[in-house]
């Protein structure tokens, strides 16, 4: 009997990237659960590890069960970040060997092989939202430095410069609105004030408003990454896959904000 009985389309020789059937088997998601997490502990685990609020509308479009939110979360990520998330949940499962039924050996092997393939993804990172929005020579050097690190497939080494760029970008956006900016501002403080301005001018609907609230929380987490896991100080860097995940998350939020306020964003 095949270990993959119950999945008639399984082809052991097929190439695959993210395979949700394997994810469901490995993480116990076939009945709407994720391993032995409660709603609270699942939310807390994802937020603590990745700075993401999986109760946000982005992750509940297909339903609010833990498994449906987990699938939506994974689909929103690039392959390297998908691998990082799956490894974190797999490590949790492995840390509790008496809690879960033994996984069929070939299913486990295929799941781990899938993660390895996701980690080996080399598709380019889109940095279209990283723009030279003024004639400031420092800004130009900053953007060029970020571009060089991305071309070298080292997004984890560019996080301190991405943080500086994002600080400059929100300062520019706030000044364009006539809002005073202080050198003592935090990144999430600047982002929060700018996003509140978008709310006051009616530029966000209900869904955008929920995403924006999550964005402010993520920018706050990015402060910690910059201070403790980047080249800003003598830190141990994030791994390449996790660094890519953080980098692309921040760039995607800049892209989201640009879509809300495109005319101002590019000036």
N, C-alpha and C positions, 0 to 999 in steps of 0.2 A: 504494500500500500504506500502511495506517495505521501510524504510529509506535507505536501501542499494540497491534499485533497480538500475540497470545499472551495478551491479557487480554480475554476475550469480554464481560465485564460493564462495560467502560470506557464512560463517557458523558461526553463533553467538556463538556457543559453542566451537569453535575450539581454540586450543592453538596457539599463534603466538608470534613472536618476532617483528622484524621490518616489518611493513606492509606498503608498499609503496602506496597502494591504499588509506589508511587512511591519510598518509602524504600528498598525492596529494589533498585530500578533505580539510583537515584542513589548509593547507598553500597555497591554491589557485594555484596549480601547473599543472592543467590539460591542459592548453594551452601554456605551456612553461615558464610561469611566476612564481615568488615566491612572494605571497602577492602583495604589491604595490611597490616593490623595482625596481629601475632602475639597469642596469648593474653596474654602478659605486657604487650606495649605497649598493647593495648586496655584491659586492666585499669588500667594506669598512667595512660593518657590520661583515662579517665573519673574516676578518683580525683583526679588533679591538677586537672582543670577543675571538677568538681562535688562532690568530697568523698564520692563514693558508691563502695562496694565492690560491683561487679557480679558477684562470685562468691558473694554472700550468697544464702540460699535463696529470698528474694523474687524474685530474677531468674533462677533456674534451674528454676522449676517446669515449664517446657516443654522443658527440655534445656539442655545446657551449652555448645553451640556459641556462637561469638561473635554470630552473627546472632540466635539464639533469645534470648540474654541481652539483646541490644540492643532487640529488640522488647518484651520484658518490662519493661525499663527505661523505654522510651518510654510504654508503656501505663500505667505507674504515675504519670506526670506530668500536671500540668494543661497546657492548650494553650500558654500562654506559655513554660513551661519546656520543652515539647517543641520549640518553635521555637528556643530557646536551644541545646539539644543538637544539633539538626539543623544549625544554622548553624555550630557549632563543627566538626562532622565535614565539612560542605561546604567550609569554609575550608581544612581539612586537605587535602581532595581537590584544591582549586584551587591549593594551594601546591606540588603535585607533578604538573604537567600532562603530563609525559612518562611517568608511571607507569601511567596508566589509559587505557582506550579512551575515545574521544570519546562523550559521551552524546548521544542523539538530541535535536535542538533543542527539539522540542515536549515531550519528557519533562522536560528541564531546566527549561523555562518553567513547566510544571505543578508541578514540585517546588518551585520558588521561589515560585510563587503560593500553594501550600499553606502554606509557611512564613509568608508575609505574612498569610494569614488566621489562622493560629494566633497570631501576634503581636498581632493585633487583637482577640483574645478579651477580653470584658469581664465574664464571669460572676463573681459575687461570691465572695470568699474566705471560707471557713468558719472563724470564730475562736471556735467553741464551747468549745474547750479553754482559752481565755484567760479565766480566771475570777477574780472577786474573792473569794479564799478566806479572807480575814481582814478585820478592821476597820481595818487599817493605812491611814491617809489617803494615804500615798505610793503604796501599791499601787493604791488606787482611781484616783488621778490617772494612774498608769502605764497601767492597763487602758483608761481613757477616751482617753488619748493614742493608744494603739495603734488603738483603734476609729476614731478620727477619721482617721488616716492610711489605714486600709483603706477607709473610706467615700469618701475622696478618690482611691482607686485609686493609692496611693503606698506599697506595701509596702516598697519599697527604702528609704524614709525612716523606716520604723518599726523597722529591724533593731536599732539600739542599744537601743531600749526593750524589744524582744522579748528581747534578751539579758539585760537587767536583770530582766525579769519571770521568765525561766527560772532565773536565779540565785536569786531569791527563792523560787520554787516548790520547787526542790530543797532549799533550806535549810529550808523548812517541812516537807517530807517527811522529811528526815533528823532534824530535831528531834523529830518525832512518833515516830520509832523510837528516840529516846534517844541519837542520835549528835551529838557536838559539831561545831559549824560555826564556821569561822574566816573573817574578812573577807578573808584572803589566799587562800582556796580558788579554784581555777579552775572554770569551768563543767563541763568534762569530768571534773574530779576529784570534784565533788559528784555528778554524774550517775553516774559509775562506782561510787562508794560506795553510792549508793541501789540501783542495779541489782544489785550484789553482795548486798545485803540481800535482794532478791527471790529471788535464786538460793538463798541459805541457807535461806529459808523454803519452798522448793519451789513457788514461784508461777510458774515458767517451765518450759515444755517445751523440747524440743530446738530446734524452729523458732524459738520466741520468744527462746531464748538466743542463737541466731545473729543474729537481728535486733537484739537488745540490744547485742551486741558492735559491730555496725556503728553503732548509735546513739551509743555513746560516742565513736567516731572522728569522727562528724559533729559532735557537740557540740564536739570539739576544734577542728575546722575553723571552727566558728562563732565561736570566740574570735578567730581571725585576721580573719574578716569584720568583726566588731564593731570591732576595733582599727584596721583598715586600709581598710575600704570602707564605713563607716557614718558617721553624724553624731556619733558619740562623739568624733571628733577632726576636724581639718581635712583630710578625705580626699576623694578622688574617689569618689562613690557608685557602687555597682553600677547597671547599667541596670535599667529597670523590670521587664523580663521575667526577668532573672536574679535580681533582688531578690525578685520574687514566688516564684520557684523556691526560693530559700533560705528565705524566710518560711514557705511552705507545707510544706517539708520538716521544719522544726523543729516546727511546729504538729502535723504528722502524727505525729511521734515523741512529743510530749506526749500525743496522743490514744491512741497505742499503749500508753504507760505507764499512762495512766488506765484502759485496759481491763484491764490486768494487776492493778491495785491500786485499783479504783474506790472502795471504801469510804473509804480513807485519802485518796485524791487530792482529794476534794471537801470535806474538813472544814477 
